[in-house]
Amino acid sequence: MSTSFVDVNAPVSAEQRAAIAALDNNSLIMRLHFTIHHLSRWLSPVHDAHKLERSLYRGEPSPKEILIGMRNEEHVIFPRMHVIATQTVPDFDKIPPYVVTPERAELDQQRDSIALLSQFRRLRQSTCSLLRSLPDDAWQRTGISRQGHNATLRQLAEYLAEHDYRYLRAMDAALDSVGAREGLAEIQRTPLDELLKLVPTRLATS
């Protein structure tokens, strides 16, 4: 069982950032899409669902909380991508902020992790469908913000890939930490670094 502290904000290496930046647009979409497959591979076979709601140390996130963080970030980023894709002058400041209200938080506590994964899957599928629908030159369109930061569609996609990496890395460690993988087949415990090798750097288009 792992004894390292689970932290979604642990630094991402320059090598990992470079690997994301080296992906062409189609491969980046594939990497974002594969995130759902990785989570499903890890979470669906877990025998004791209650272990997904636990953490080993005080102050570290449970697997369920990590999943909620991934879903919530998708709620933030997808509207920005949509504005860039659909507006002549994409203005991030006009997007209503995504707020985790007490009511939303309570609903999340009532949902199990597989239901939360289904929510995240639907959001991520929308993100990937939007990206697939756009030509490469559209990826350089910029959304503007006077209150925050400007960003191109490509930058937002790379940000999601890095966010995925940080949270999947934490999920990988958390599942080991709480013993959620006990009794599972080796293929259901494949570590993140091995799964990332499935994504090619360049993906030819027909």
C-alpha positions in Angstrom: 0.0 0.0 0.0 1.3 3.5 -0.9 2.5 5.8 1.8 3.1 8.9 -0.3 0.8 11.9 0.3 -1.8 12.2 -2.5 -1.7 15.8 -4.0 -3.4 16.9 -7.2 -1.2 20.0 -7.2 2.1 18.3 -7.1 4.5 19.8 -9.8 4.3 18.5 -13.3 7.7 17.8 -14.8 9.0 19.8 -17.8 9.3 16.5 -19.6 5.6 15.8 -19.2 4.6 19.3 -20.3 6.8 18.9 -23.4 5.2 15.6 -24.2 1.8 17.3 -24.1 3.0 20.2 -26.3 4.5 17.8 -28.8 1.1 16.2 -29.5 -0.6 17.3 -32.7 -4.2 18.4 -32.4 -5.7 15.0 -33.3 -3.4 13.2 -30.8 -4.3 15.8 -28.1 -8.0 15.0 -28.6 -7.2 11.3 -28.3 -5.4 11.9 -25.1 -8.3 13.9 -23.7 -10.7 11.1 -24.8 -8.5 8.4 -23.3 -8.8 10.0 -19.8 -12.3 8.6 -19.5 -11.1 5.1 -20.5 -8.3 5.3 -17.9 -10.8 6.2 -15.2 -13.3 3.6 -16.2 -10.5 0.9 -16.3 -9.5 1.8 -12.7 -12.9 2.6 -11.1 -15.5 0.3 -12.6 -13.9 -3.0 -11.3 -13.5 -1.8 -7.7 -15.3 -4.2 -5.4 -15.8 -2.0 -2.4 -17.2 1.4 -3.6 -16.9 2.8 -0.1 -13.1 2.8 -0.5 -13.5 5.3 -3.2 -14.8 7.8 -0.7 -11.9 7.4 1.7 -8.4 8.9 2.0 -5.5 7.5 4.0 -4.3 10.8 5.5 -6.2 13.8 6.7 -6.2 16.6 4.2 -5.6 14.5 1.1 -8.4 13.9 -1.5 -10.3 10.6 -1.8 -10.7 9.0 -5.3 -14.3 10.4 -5.4 -13.1 13.9 -4.6 -10.4 13.7 -7.3 -13.1 12.7 -9.8 -15.4 15.6 -8.7 -12.4 18.0 -9.2 -12.0 16.7 -12.8 -15.6 17.1 -13.6 -15.8 20.6 -12.1 -12.8 21.8 -14.1 -14.5 20.5 -17.3 -17.5 22.7 -16.4 -15.1 25.7 -16.3 -13.1 25.0 -19.5 -15.7 23.7 -21.9 -17.7 27.0 -22.0 -14.5 28.8 -22.9 -13.8 26.5 -25.7 -17.4 26.8 -26.9 -17.2 30.6 -26.9 -14.0 30.5 -29.0 -15.6 28.1 -31.4 -18.9 30.0 -31.9 -18.4 33.7 -31.2 -16.8 36.3 -33.5 -15.3 38.0 -30.6 -14.8 35.4 -27.9 -15.2 37.1 -24.5 -14.5 34.9 -21.5 -15.8 37.5 -19.1 -19.4 37.0 -20.4 -19.4 33.4 -19.4 -21.3 32.8 -16.1 -18.9 31.4 -13.5 -19.3 27.8 -12.5 -20.1 27.9 -8.8 -20.2 24.8 -6.5 -23.2 25.7 -4.4 -24.1 23.9 -1.2 -26.9 22.1 -3.1 -24.5 20.9 -5.8 -22.0 19.7 -3.1 -24.7 17.8 -1.3 -25.9 16.1 -4.5 -22.3 15.1 -5.2 -22.1 13.5 -1.7 -25.2 11.5 -2.5 -23.9 10.2 -5.8 -21.6 7.3 -6.1 -18.3 7.5 -8.0 -19.6 5.7 -11.1 -22.4 8.2 -11.4 -19.9 11.0 -11.2 -17.8 9.3 -13.8 -20.8 9.2 -16.1 -21.3 13.0 -15.6 -17.6 13.6 -16.4 -17.8 11.3 -19.4 -20.7 13.2 -21.0 -18.8 16.5 -20.5 -15.6 15.2 -21.9 -17.3 13.7 -24.9 -18.8 17.2 -25.6 -15.3 18.7 -25.3 -13.8 16.2 -27.7 -16.7 16.5 -30.2 -16.2 20.2 -30.3 -12.5 20.0 -30.9 -12.9 17.4 -33.6 -15.4 19.6 -35.4 -12.9 22.4 -35.9 -10.1 22.8 -38.5 -6.6 23.2 -37.3 -6.4 27.0 -37.9 -9.4 27.5 -35.5 -7.2 26.1 -32.7 -5.3 29.3 -32.7 -8.3 31.6 -32.2 -8.0 33.5 -28.9 -10.6 34.1 -26.2 -10.1 37.3 -24.4 -10.5 38.3 -20.7 -10.0 41.6 -19.0 -10.5 39.9 -15.6 -8.3 36.8 -16.2 -6.1 35.5 -19.0 -6.5 35.3 -22.7 -6.1 31.8 -24.2 -6.3 30.0 -27.5 -8.3 26.8 -28.0 -5.0 24.9 -28.3 -3.8 26.4 -24.9 -7.1 25.3 -23.3 -6.8 21.8 -24.6 -3.2 21.5 -23.4 -4.3 22.9 -20.0 -6.9 20.1 -19.8 -4.4 17.5 -20.7 -2.1 18.8 -17.9 -5.0 19.0 -15.5 -5.9 15.4 -16.4 -2.3 14.3 -15.8 -2.2 15.8 -12.3 -5.5 14.4 -11.3 -5.0 10.9 -12.9 -1.6 10.7 -11.2 -3.3 11.5 -7.9 -6.1 9.0 -8.6 -3.5 6.3 -9.4 -1.8 6.9 -6.1 -5.1 7.3 -4.1 -6.5 3.9 -5.3 -3.3 2.2 -4.2 -3.3 4.1 -0.9 -6.8 3.2 0.2 -6.5 -0.4 -1.0 -9.3 -0.1 -3.6 -7.3 -2.3 -6.0 -7.0 -5.3 -3.8 -8.0 -8.5 -5.7 -8.2 -6.8 -9.1 -6.6 -8.2 -12.2 -3.3 -6.6 -13.3 -4.9 -5.0 -16.4 -7.3 -3.2 -14.1 -4.3 -1.8 -12.1 -2.3 -0.6 -15.1 -0.3 2.5 -13.9 -0.8 5.9 -15.5 2.7 6.1 -17.1 1.9 2.8 -19.0 -1.5 4.0 -20.1 -0.1 7.3 -21.5 2.1 5.3 -23.9 -1.1 4.3 -25.8 -1.4 7.9 -27.2 0.7 8.5 -30.4 2.4 11.9 -30.8 1.2 12.2 -34.4 -2.1 10.9 -35.7 -2.5 10.8 -39.4 -5.8 12.0 -40.9 -7.5 10.5 -43.9 
